[in-house]
Amino acid sequence: MQCWEVLERRARVARDQAAEALTEVRAKVSEQQTLLSRTQAICDQYQEKIATMQSSVSHFGDLQLYRSSLKQMQQAVFQFQNQVRMLELEASRRQKHLAAAELERQKYVKLIEREIRLAKAKEAKAEALSLDELGTQLHHRRQKLA
């Protein structure tokens, strides 16, 4: 039974490590999504500023500056979206790894429980045999005394 406990501890450690790795990836996804939403908000502000500048008389250089800044922000949004997609794929891969590690741990827990059950059954059987032997001895003694 000792070997199953050792294997279960190892599986638990592996599961905990997989859960920690998944948590780290999810934190990175959350961070990237926050950056994405902030960058998208900046893009929206630039687009509004460009729209107001086009409707009024403004300096052409300022308008060009906002347009180039908007393009840079749009590229940043695209990069953040790609990064989020990559991290979500990584998170799903880590989730599968975590599920496999948990399944492995549960397998060892079941084996430990089975060993305990078998040991209890063996002990109960030995106790029943000893009680049967004791009953048989008492029966023979009573017959000899009678």
Secondary structure, DSSP 8 states (H G I E B T S, - for coil): -HHHHHHHHHHHHHHHHHHHHHHHHHHHHHHHHHHHHHHHHHHHHHHHHHHHHHHS---HHHHHHHHHHHHHHHHHHHHHHHHHHHHHHHHHHHHHHHHHHHHHHHHHHHHHHHHHHHHHHHHHHHHHHHHHHHHHHHHHHHHHH-
